[in-house]
Amino acid sequence: MLNPSLPWRDQQGGHCSEGERVTNPQAASLHFTTDAFRPGERVAAWREIWGKMVDLEIEAAAPDDPYFAEARIRVHEGLGIASTQQAQTRFVHPPSMINSDDILLCGLESGSWCGTHLGREAHLAPGEAVLGWSGETLSGVCEGSAWVIRVPAAAIAPMVGDLHAGMHRTIAAGNGTLRLLRPYVRTLLDCSIPPALQRVAVTHVCDLIALLCGASGEAAALAADRGGRAARLRAIKQDIVGNLEHGDVSLEAIARRHRVSARTVQKLFDHAGTTFSEYVLEQRLALARRLLADPRQRREKIASVAFAAGFGDLSYFYRAFRRRYDELPTDVRAKIGAPH
């Protein structure tokens, strides 16, 4: 329950690398591990650092076992995100710690999670997620690895009628909106992403969380169009790049894997100012160029590289490569002194 309204939201540059004790929890980027503490101090350290950041009282569920916990935290403008790994832990968000009105989304990667909130009990299996509200008490037990996103309710409420109707109900691992949201977890935990991309990602995440909360009508259409469309296009692009060499990146195969029509895929690229075919060609050419410039591939013939990148017509490959990079494949290969 990372609190993006805490004063450390606006602090920049603070970071705790692995093995360090945390002396300044007011940081926009933080990595904390109990490995830096003696076994008898670890639960207290986790409670002092993580517990205060996320408004939880914490204790080890198995106090006789060696305790371990780790958190990686990033705070963006209007959004807090963390990935955690911990031994079996009991947690409580008591009335005395209620100091905000935020929406939380917790996704379980491994292990188990169960909790009671708003009079409802939820049990998560790996891949599943649950929504919560920081304005009410929560208690439960968790172990394993998870991620948590926290956003102000004000960023979600205008798009949702009954904000709390969908709270603390298990979101299935196969939920389409949840699948689209997962890649943003990695993006927003990345300290190196530029500010412009951070802002866009935060907007899209808020849209997707609004859909999970039950956005409907025009608000749902806006959230789906703005956040859902961008997330789906992002997922399709990642699919294409990941399957260029050894997978099927035909329009029909991509549409089938993402459970949409071929026309929907085409429209997603149209909205982005390009076409599906142009994007695939761009990625094939980029892959071929990387292979040609790789000294480890210097003994591969250019025809073999073209084929590996998905080009069946060598003449067309040469023409497309020169049009895109203003040089021939042989020019790239010559720079590393490899045979043609």
C-alpha positions as CSV (number, residue, x, y, z in Angstrom):
1,M,0.0,0.0,0.0
2,L,2.7,2.4,-1.1
3,N,1.6,5.9,-0.4
4,P,2.3,8.3,-3.3
5,S,1.1,11.2,-1.1
6,L,4.0,10.8,1.3
7,P,6.5,13.7,1.3
8,W,9.2,11.6,-0.2
9,R,7.3,11.6,-3.5
10,D,9.0,14.8,-4.6
11,Q,12.5,13.8,-3.5
12,Q,14.8,12.8,-6.3
13,G,17.9,10.7,-6.5
14,G,17.6,8.7,-3.3
15,H,18.5,5.0,-3.8
16,C,19.4,2.2,-1.5
17,S,21.5,-0.4,-3.3
18,E,21.5,-4.1,-2.3
19,G,23.2,-4.7,1.0
20,E,22.8,-1.2,2.3
21,R,20.7,-0.2,5.4
22,V,18.1,2.3,4.6
23,T,18.8,5.6,6.4
24,N,16.6,7.9,4.2
25,P,13.2,6.4,3.3
26,Q,12.3,9.7,1.6
27,A,13.3,8.6,-1.9
28,A,11.7,8.4,-5.3
29,S,13.6,5.2,-6.0
30,L,14.4,2.7,-3.3
31,H,15.7,-0.8,-2.9
32,F,15.5,-2.4,0.5
33,T,16.5,-5.9,1.7
34,T,16.6,-7.4,5.1
35,D,19.8,-9.2,4.2
36,A,21.5,-6.0,5.5
37,F,20.4,-6.8,9.0
38,R,21.1,-9.5,11.6
39,P,18.5,-12.3,11.7
40,G,16.9,-11.0,14.9
41,E,16.6,-7.5,13.5
42,R,15.0,-8.3,10.1
43,V,11.3,-8.2,11.0
44,A,11.7,-5.0,13.0
45,A,13.6,-3.4,10.0
46,W,10.9,-4.5,7.5
47,R,8.2,-3.1,9.8
48,E,10.1,0.2,10.3
49,I,10.8,0.8,6.6
50,W,8.2,-1.0,4.5
51,G,5.5,-0.9,7.1
52,K,5.7,2.8,7.6
53,M,5.8,3.4,3.9
54,V,2.7,1.3,3.2
55,D,0.7,2.0,6.4
56,L,0.9,-1.6,7.6
57,E,1.6,-3.3,10.9
58,I,3.8,-6.3,10.1
59,E,4.9,-9.5,11.9
60,A,6.4,-12.8,10.8
61,A,3.8,-15.5,10.5
62,A,6.5,-18.1,11.3
63,P,8.7,-16.3,13.9
64,D,11.0,-19.3,14.4
65,D,12.1,-19.4,10.8
66,P,14.8,-17.2,9.3
67,Y,13.0,-14.1,7.9
68,F,13.6,-12.5,4.5
69,A,12.0,-9.6,2.8
70,E,12.9,-7.3,-0.1
71,A,11.2,-4.3,-1.9
72,R,11.9,-2.3,-4.9
73,I,9.9,1.0,-4.9
74,R,9.4,3.7,-7.5
75,V,7.2,6.8,-6.9
76,H,6.0,8.7,-10.0
77,E,3.9,11.8,-10.1
78,G,0.5,10.6,-8.8
79,L,1.4,6.9,-8.7
80,G,3.4,4.6,-6.4
81,I,4.6,1.2,-7.4
82,A,6.5,-1.6,-5.7
83,S,7.6,-5.1,-6.2
84,T,8.2,-7.2,-3.1
85,Q,9.4,-10.6,-2.0
86,Q,8.9,-11.8,1.5
87,A,8.7,-14.8,3.8
88,Q,5.3,-15.6,5.3
89,T,4.1,-12.3,6.8
90,R,1.0,-11.2,8.7
91,F,-0.1,-7.6,7.9
92,V,-2.8,-5.3,9.2
93,H,-3.9,-1.8,8.0
94,P,-5.5,-0.6,11.3
95,P,-7.8,2.4,11.8
96,S,-4.9,4.3,13.3
97,M,-3.0,4.1,10.0
98,I,-5.9,5.3,7.7
99,N,-4.6,8.6,6.4
100,S,-5.4,8.6,2.7
101,D,-8.1,7.9,0.1
102,D,-6.2,5.8,-2.5
103,I,-6.9,2.8,-4.7
104,L,-4.5,-0.1,-4.6
105,L,-4.0,-3.0,-7.0
106,C,-2.0,-5.9,-5.7
107,G,-0.9,-8.7,-8.1
108,L,0.6,-11.9,-6.9
109,E,3.5,-13.4,-8.9
110,S,4.3,-16.4,-6.7
111,G,3.4,-17.8,-3.3
112,S,0.0,-17.0,-1.7
113,W,-2.0,-14.0,-0.5
114,C,-5.2,-13.9,1.5
115,G,-6.9,-11.0,3.2
116,T,-10.1,-9.5,4.7
117,H,-11.2,-6.1,3.6
118,L,-14.6,-4.3,3.3
119,G,-16.2,-7.3,4.8
120,R,-15.0,-9.5,2.0
121,E,-12.3,-12.2,2.0
122,A,-10.1,-12.8,-1.0
123,H,-7.5,-15.5,-1.8
124,L,-5.0,-15.0,-4.6
125,A,-3.2,-17.6,-6.6
126,P,-0.1,-16.7,-8.7
127,G,-1.2,-14.4,-11.6
128,E,-4.3,-13.1,-9.9
129,A,-4.8,-9.6,-8.5
130,V,-7.1,-7.7,-6.1
131,L,-8.2,-4.1,-5.7
132,G,-8.3,-2.4,-2.3
133,W,-9.1,1.0,-0.7
134,S,-6.8,2.6,1.7
135,G,-9.7,4.3,3.6
136,E,-10.8,1.0,5.2
137,T,-9.0,-1.6,7.4
138,L,-7.3,-4.6,5.9
139,S,-5.7,-7.7,7.4
140,G,-4.2,-10.9,6.0
141,V,-1.2,-13.2,5.4
142,C,1.1,-13.3,2.4
143,E,4.3,-14.9,1.2
144,G,6.2,-15.0,-2.1
145,S,6.5,-12.2,-4.6
146,A,4.0,-9.6,-5.6
147,W,3.6,-6.1,-7.0
148,V,1.5,-3.2,-5.8
149,I,0.3,-0.1,-7.6
150,R,-1.3,2.8,-5.6
151,V,-3.1,5.7,-7.1
152,P,-5.2,8.5,-5.6
153,A,-8.9,7.7,-5.8
154,A,-9.4,11.1,-7.4
155,A,-7.6,9.9,-10.5
156,I,-10.1,7.0,-10.9
157,A,-13.4,8.1,-9.4
158,P,-14.6,10.3,-12.3
159,M,-14.6,7.3,-14.6
160,V,-16.3,4.9,-12.1
161,G,-19.8,5.0,-10.8
162,D,-19.6,2.9,-7.6
163,L,-15.8,3.0,-6.8
164,H,-16.0,0.3,-4.1
165,A,-18.2,-2.2,-5.8
166,G,-15.3,-4.1,-7.4
167,M,-13.0,-3.8,-4.3
168,H,-11.5,-6.9,-2.8
169,R,-12.8,-9.3,-5.4
170,T,-10.3,-11.7,-7.1
171,I,-9.3,-10.6,-10.6
172,A,-8.5,-13.7,-12.6
173,A,-5.1,-14.2,-14.1
174,G,-6.6,-14.3,-17.6
175,N,-8.5,-11.0,-17.2
176,G,-7.8,-9.1,-20.4
177,T,-7.3,-5.7,-18.7
178,L,-4.9,-7.2,-16.2
179,R,-2.9,-8.8,-18.9
180,L,-2.6,-5.4,-20.6
181,L,-1.5,-3.8,-17.4
182,R,1.3,-6.2,-16.4
183,P,3.9,-4.8,-18.8
184,Y,3.5,-1.4,-17.3
185,V,4.6,-2.8,-14.0
186,R,8.0,-3.5,-15.4
187,T,8.1,-0.1,-17.2
188,L,7.2,1.9,-14.1
189,L,9.7,0.1,-11.9
190,D,12.5,0.9,-14.4
191,C,14.5,3.9,-13.1
192,S,15.8,4.7,-16.5
193,I,12.6,5.5,-18.4
194,P,12.4,9.2,-19.5
195,P,9.9,11.5,-17.8
196,A,7.6,11.8,-20.9
197,L,7.2,8.0,-21.1
198,Q,6.6,8.0,-17.3
199,R,3.7,10.4,-17.7
200,V,2.1,8.5,-20.5
201,A,2.5,5.2,-18.7
202,V,0.9,6.6,-15.5
203,T,-2.1,7.8,-17.5
204,H,-2.5,4.5,-19.2
205,V,-2.3,2.6,-15.8
206,C,-4.9,4.9,-14.3
207,D,-7.2,4.1,-17.3
208,L,-6.7,0.4,-16.9
209,I,-7.3,0.4,-13.1
210,A,-10.5,2.4,-13.8
211,L,-11.6,-0.4,-16.1
212,L,-10.8,-3.0,-13.4
213,C,-12.8,-0.9,-10.9
214,G,-15.9,-1.1,-13.2
215,A,-15.8,2.0,-15.4
216,S,-18.8,2.1,-17.7
217,G,-20.4,4.2,-20.4
218,E,-18.5,7.1,-21.9
219,A,-15.8,6.9,-19.2
220,A,-15.1,3.3,-19.9
221,A,-15.0,4.0,-23.6
222,L,-12.5,6.8,-23.0
223,A,-10.4,4.6,-20.7
224,A,-10.4,1.7,-23.1
225,D,-9.6,4.0,-26.0
226,R,-6.8,5.8,-24.3
227,G,-5.3,3.3,-21.9
228,G,-6.6,0.0,-23.3
229,R,-5.7,0.7,-26.9
230,A,-2.2,1.9,-26.1
231,A,-1.6,-1.1,-23.8
232,R,-2.9,-3.6,-26.4
233,L,-0.7,-2.0,-29.2
234,R,2.3,-2.2,-26.8
235,A,1.7,-5.9,-26.1
236,I,1.3,-6.6,-29.9
237,K,4.5,-4.8,-30.7
238,Q,6.4,-6.7,-28.0
239,D,4.9,-10.0,-29.4
240,I,6.2,-9.1,-32.9
241,V,9.7,-8.2,-31.7
242,G,9.9,-11.4,-29.6
243,N,8.8,-13.7,-32.4
244,L,10.6,-12.3,-35.4
245,E,13.2,-15.0,-35.6
246,H,11.4,-18.1,-34.5
247,G,7.7,-17.4,-34.3
248,D,4.8,-16.5,-36.5
249,V,4.2,-12.8,-36.9
250,S,1.6,-12.9,-39.6
251,L,-1.4,-10.6,-39.0
252,E,-3.7,-13.7,-38.5
253,A,-1.3,-15.3,-35.9
254,I,-0.9,-12.0,-34.0
255,A,-4.7,-11.4,-33.9
256,R,-5.3,-15.0,-32.8
257,R,-2.8,-14.8,-29.9
258,H,-4.2,-11.5,-28.7
259,R,-7.8,-12.7,-29.1
260,V,-8.9,-9.9,-31.4
261,S,-9.8,-9.6,-35.0
262,A,-7.2,-8.9,-37.7
263,R,-9.1,-5.7,-38.5
264,T,-8.7,-4.6,-34.8
265,V,-4.9,-5.1,-35.1
266,Q,-4.8,-3.1,-38.3
267,K,-6.8,-0.3,-36.7
268,L,-4.5,-0.1,-33.7
269,F,-1.6,0.6,-36.0
270,D,-3.6,3.0,-38.1
271,H,-4.3,5.1,-35.0
272,A,-0.6,5.1,-34.3
273,G,0.1,6.6,-37.7
274,T,1.6,3.5,-39.4
275,T,0.5,0.1,-40.6
276,F,1.0,-3.4,-39.3
277,S,3.0,-4.4,-42.4
278,E,5.2,-1.3,-42.1
279,Y,5.9,-2.0,-38.4
280,V,6.8,-5.6,-39.1
281,L,9.1,-4.6,-41.9
282,E,10.8,-2.0,-39.7
283,Q,11.5,-4.6,-37.0
284,R,12.8,-7.2,-39.5
285,L,15.2,-4.6,-41.0
286,A,16.3,-3.6,-37.5
287,L,16.9,-7.3,-36.6
288,A,18.9,-7.9,-39.8
289,R,21.1,-4.8,-39.1
290,R,21.8,-6.0,-35.6
291,L,22.8,-9.4,-36.8
292,L,25.0,-8.0,-39.6
293,A,26.8,-5.7,-37.1
294,D,27.3,-8.5,-34.6
295,P,30.9,-9.8,-34.7
296,R,29.7,-13.2,-33.5
297,Q,27.6,-13.5,-36.7
298,R,30.5,-12.5,-39.0
299,R,30.7,-15.9,-40.7
300,E,27.0,-16.0,-41.5
301,K,26.3,-15.2,-45.1
302,I,24.1,-12.1,-45.7
303,A,21.5,-14.4,-47.4
304,S,21.3,-16.4,-44.2
305,V,20.9,-13.3,-42.1
306,A,18.1,-12.0,-44.4
307,F,16.4,-15.3,-44.1
308,A,16.7,-15.4,-40.3
309,A,15.1,-11.9,-40.2
310,G,12.2,-13.2,-42.2
311,F,13.1,-12.1,-45.8
312,G,12.5,-14.7,-48.5
313,D,13.5,-12.4,-51.4
314,L,17.1,-11.3,-51.2
315,S,16.7,-8.6,-53.8
316,Y,13.8,-7.1,-51.9
317,F,15.8,-7.2,-48.7
318,Y,18.7,-5.3,-50.3
319,R,16.3,-2.6,-51.7
320,A,14.4,-2.2,-48.4
321,F,17.6,-2.1,-46.3
322,R,19.1,0.6,-48.5
323,R,15.9,2.6,-48.5
324,R,15.7,2.5,-44.7
325,Y,19.4,2.9,-43.7
326,D,20.9,4.6,-46.8
327,E,23.6,1.9,-46.9
328,L,23.7,-1.7,-48.1
329,P,23.9,-4.8,-45.9
330,T,27.4,-5.3,-47.4
331,D,28.4,-1.9,-46.0
332,V,27.4,-2.9,-42.5
333,R,29.2,-6.3,-42.7
334,A,32.3,-4.6,-44.1
335,K,32.6,-2.5,-40.9
336,I,33.4,-5.6,-38.9
337,G,35.6,-7.1,-41.6
338,A,33.5,-10.2,-42.1
339,P,33.2,-12.2,-45.4
340,H,30.1,-11.7,-47.5
